[in-house]
Amino acid sequence: MTPILRAIKNRRSVREFTAREVSEQQLQQILEAGRWAPSGLNNQPWRFVVVKEKDLLEKVARHTRYPRILREANVIIAVFLDTDEMYDRTKDVQAIGACIQNMLLTIHEMGLGACWLGEILNQRAQVEKLLDVPKSFELMAVLAIGYPQLKERKSSRKPINDLVYKVFTH
């Protein structure tokens, strides 16, 4: 198994964090991983807002059904689509997904943990206002990041034959 496939299979969402601080160097590497995601026409439509300040973290946490995850995180990264940079909505939203996956795999490889919160999009407008972003920024997700509490995390997947609809061969 390749190292990247091993990372993909072993990465899990982490919802419980220790108080240990994520370093500035680690944070820069996470952002760098996101920056290098593929995007159509190389338009790089992602924008990031990094929140370490506990008061602001608490305010953001009030806009999700899972506030504990954000409160326990050492840092959060709000990931936005800059609609001013957009050329095709579907492709650009897919690029944001690739950006987030790059960050999640990097976080995992560093021994950190993260949870991709999408439910917070139900209060997207309030979060955008709270984080004081330009009107062209559309919230796509929030990543809660920190050192994981030690516990077993399991996951399963459907069999590949349940997922492959057709295979065309010569």
KERO-641288 format. One line per field, with one value per residue (C-alpha): residue number from 1; residue in three letters; z, y, x. Coordinates in steps of 0.001 Angstrom, whole numbers. Each point is the difference from the previous one (the first is absolute). Layout:
% KERO-641288
num <- c(NUM,...)
residu <- c(ALA,...)
w <- c(Z,...)
v <- c(Y,...)
u <- c(X,...)
% end
This chain:
% KERO-641288
num <- c(1,2,3,4,5,6,7,8,9,10,11,12,13,14,15,16,17,18,19,20,21,22,23,24,25,26,27,28,29,30,31,32,33,34,35,36,37,38,39,40,41,42,43,44,45,46,47,48,49,50,51,52,53,54,55,56,57,58,59,60,61,62,63,64,65,66,67,68,69,70,71,72,73,74,75,76,77,78,79,80,81,82,83,84,85,86,87,88,89,90,91,92,93,94,95,96,97,98,99,100,101,102,103,104,105,106,107,108,109,110,111,112,113,114,115,116,117,118,119,120,121,122,123,124,125,126,127,128,129,130,131,132,133,134,135,136,137,138,139,140,141,142,143,144,145,146,147,148,149,150,151,152,153,154,155,156,157,158,159,160,161,162,163,164,165,166,167,168,169,170)
residu <- c(MET,THR,PRO,ILE,LEU,ARG,ALA,ILE,LYS,ASN,ARG,ARG,SER,VAL,ARG,GLU,PHE,THR,ALA,ARG,GLU,VAL,SER,GLU,GLN,GLN,LEU,GLN,GLN,ILE,LEU,GLU,ALA,GLY,ARG,TRP,ALA,PRO,SER,GLY,LEU,ASN,ASN,GLN,PRO,TRP,ARG,PHE,VAL,VAL,VAL,LYS,GLU,LYS,ASP,LEU,LEU,GLU,LYS,VAL,ALA,ARG,HIS,THR,ARG,TYR,PRO,ARG,ILE,LEU,ARG,GLU,ALA,ASN,VAL,ILE,ILE,ALA,VAL,PHE,LEU,ASP,THR,ASP,GLU,MET,TYR,ASP,ARG,THR,LYS,ASP,VAL,GLN,ALA,ILE,GLY,ALA,CYS,ILE,GLN,ASN,MET,LEU,LEU,THR,ILE,HIS,GLU,MET,GLY,LEU,GLY,ALA,CYS,TRP,LEU,GLY,GLU,ILE,LEU,ASN,GLN,ARG,ALA,GLN,VAL,GLU,LYS,LEU,LEU,ASP,VAL,PRO,LYS,SER,PHE,GLU,LEU,MET,ALA,VAL,LEU,ALA,ILE,GLY,TYR,PRO,GLN,LEU,LYS,GLU,ARG,LYS,SER,SER,ARG,LYS,PRO,ILE,ASN,ASP,LEU,VAL,TYR,LYS,VAL,PHE,THR,HIS)
w <- c(0,-895,2778,-1367,-163,3561,1116,-1810,1634,3492,211,2192,1066,3438,2221,3331,485,2676,1136,-1760,-2410,-3767,-967,-2508,-2155,-39,-883,-2896,-1331,148,-1941,-2475,-645,-744,-2270,-2201,-778,-3662,-1401,-3447,-1955,3141,1344,3629,1197,3669,2749,3654,3297,2910,3502,3118,2217,2538,196,-3758,-43,2551,-2129,-3093,2061,734,-3692,-131,1595,1020,2043,2231,-2959,-731,3656,556,-3184,292,-3312,-2694,-3674,-1795,-3700,-2472,-3718,-1399,-2531,-1644,-1036,-1100,-3620,355,3251,-116,-810,2591,2760,-927,252,3507,896,-1299,2005,3179,-614,-472,3339,1776,-1236,1015,3437,401,-1077,2594,2808,381,-325,-1743,-631,-3184,1071,-2759,2128,877,-3549,1308,1623,-2719,-160,3741,-35,-2996,1807,3236,-1814,-1887,-3451,-3363,-1638,-2650,2633,358,2958,-1113,3270,3332,1084,3742,644,2995,1637,251,3270,-20,-814,-2645,-3056,-2458,-3383,-2674,-3696,-2345,-2094,-3211,-2048,1496,-1225,-3510,-2282,-3224,-1255,-3726,-1249,-3458)
v <- c(0,3433,2568,2252,-2841,-978,3608,91,-3255,906,3605,452,2957,1160,1694,1,1940,547,3470,-338,2867,-349,1812,2821,-2186,-2794,2468,1367,-3531,-728,3175,-797,-3428,1642,2548,-2740,-1689,-236,2504,627,2555,101,2706,-1097,1224,-891,2538,-710,1653,-1375,393,-695,2671,-1821,2707,-51,-3805,-33,2362,-2169,-3099,1472,-409,-3790,-2923,-1271,2877,-2275,-1011,3624,941,-2813,705,1868,1756,92,724,1323,-860,2293,33,3421,439,2875,-2598,-2554,-1100,-3106,-575,-3794,-202,2615,-1696,-3259,1815,1158,-3654,-940,2874,-1214,-3603,1123,1793,-2958,-2442,2373,445,-3779,-505,2567,-1970,2617,-567,1879,-27,1383,1803,472,359,3535,985,170,3271,1007,3657,489,-1565,2097,3132,-1024,-607,3299,-1382,1676,-599,-2124,-2585,-2948,-2313,-3596,-1656,478,-2234,-500,-903,-1096,-2851,-2941,-1531,-3559,-2387,-2565,1361,-2444,365,-2307,203,-1707,-2775,1318,-2178,1926,3252,-828,144,-1112,-997,252,-2075,-707)
u <- c(0,1334,559,-2736,-2532,949,-612,-3346,-1115,1236,-1225,-3077,-2079,1111,-2541,1837,3212,2622,1062,3384,549,370,3200,207,2269,-2599,-2736,2067,579,-3736,-792,2779,-1541,-3339,1628,1458,-3328,-979,-2482,-1434,2030,2192,-2332,574,-3423,527,487,691,-820,2022,-1434,2046,-1558,-2201,-2689,-517,166,-2813,-2097,487,-867,-3438,-878,143,-1803,3459,1456,2119,2167,874,417,2508,1958,3258,-575,-2630,359,-3054,265,-1701,-684,898,-2789,1909,2610,-2586,-275,-2182,-1878,55,3708,882,-1998,1752,3341,-943,-648,3457,1501,-1685,1060,3630,-190,-1644,2650,2788,-1562,-178,3614,1139,-1617,-2717,-3719,-2769,-3704,-1552,-3183,-2529,-3123,1145,-1001,-3577,1087,2449,-1111,441,3486,1053,-1174,1720,3293,-394,775,-679,-3389,1717,1064,-2380,591,649,1091,1705,2864,439,3651,2024,1853,-2381,-1115,1282,-2825,-774,-1754,-1547,-1554,-1304,-665,-2401,1541,1556,-2388,-2926,1525,1226,-3008,1681,3416,676,2901,1299)
% end
